[in-house]
Amino acid sequence: MAVVTALEAQTWLIDKIAHRLGVSQSEVSPEVYFDELDLDSTEALILAGEMESWLGFELNTTALWYHPTVKDLAAYVAGECAERATSA
């Protein structure tokens, strides 16, 4: 499994969110809360599922709740990737 950095995760998230919202990537701030981005709970679950497919492991079901911005979630994902790589 490849280790994903926080920057890579952030870029991936911004790309996916911008695509879902039909806006440019520059319009998605990494520090804005997910609920302020007009993503409903269904879209958030779909996004989490796509991220799990990309990462190759399941995210904690509360990941988006406890890490409510792109920046926070990206840092969490990077930490999880690093932890999994060292324990493998």
C-alpha positions in Angstrom: 0.0 0.0 0.0 1.3 3.4 -0.9 1.6 6.1 1.7 -0.6 9.1 0.9 0.6 12.4 2.1 -1.7 15.1 3.6 -1.1 17.2 0.5 -2.0 14.3 -1.9 -5.2 13.6 0.2 -6.1 17.3 0.2 -5.6 17.6 -3.5 -7.7 14.5 -4.1 -10.5 15.7 -1.9 -10.6 19.2 -3.4 -10.7 17.6 -6.9 -13.6 15.3 -6.0 -15.6 18.0 -4.1 -15.1 20.6 -6.9 -16.3 18.0 -9.5 -19.4 17.2 -7.3 -20.3 20.8 -6.9 -19.5 21.8 -10.5 -17.0 24.5 -9.5 -13.3 25.0 -10.1 -10.8 23.6 -7.6 -9.8 27.1 -6.5 -13.3 27.6 -5.2 -13.0 24.8 -2.6 -11.1 26.0 0.4 -9.4 23.3 2.5 -10.4 25.1 5.7 -14.1 25.3 5.1 -16.3 22.9 6.9 -17.9 20.1 4.7 -21.4 21.2 5.7 -20.6 24.7 4.4 -19.7 23.2 1.0 -23.4 22.1 0.3 -22.5 18.4 0.5 -25.4 16.6 2.0 -25.0 13.4 4.1 -25.5 11.1 1.1 -22.8 12.9 -0.9 -20.4 12.8 2.1 -20.9 9.1 2.3 -20.3 8.6 -1.4 -17.2 10.8 -1.1 -16.0 8.7 1.9 -16.6 5.5 -0.1 -14.6 6.8 -3.1 -11.8 7.8 -0.8 -11.8 4.3 0.8 -11.5 2.8 -2.7 -8.6 5.2 -3.5 -6.8 4.5 -0.2 -7.5 0.7 -0.2 -8.8 0.7 3.4 -12.0 1.7 5.3 -12.1 5.0 7.1 -13.5 5.2 10.6 -17.3 5.9 10.3 -16.8 9.1 12.3 -13.9 10.4 10.2 -15.8 13.2 8.5 -17.5 14.1 11.8 -14.2 14.4 13.7 -12.3 15.9 10.8 -14.8 18.3 9.3 -12.6 20.1 6.8 -10.6 19.0 3.8 -7.4 20.0 5.6 -8.3 18.1 8.8 -9.5 15.0 6.9 -6.4 15.0 4.7 -4.1 15.1 7.8 -6.1 12.3 9.4 -5.9 10.2 6.2 -2.1 10.8 5.9 -1.6 9.7 9.5 -3.7 6.5 9.0 -1.7 5.7 5.8 1.6 6.2 7.6 0.4 4.1 10.6 -0.8 1.2 8.3 2.5 1.3 6.4 4.6 1.0 9.5 2.5 -1.8 10.9 2.4 -3.8 7.7 
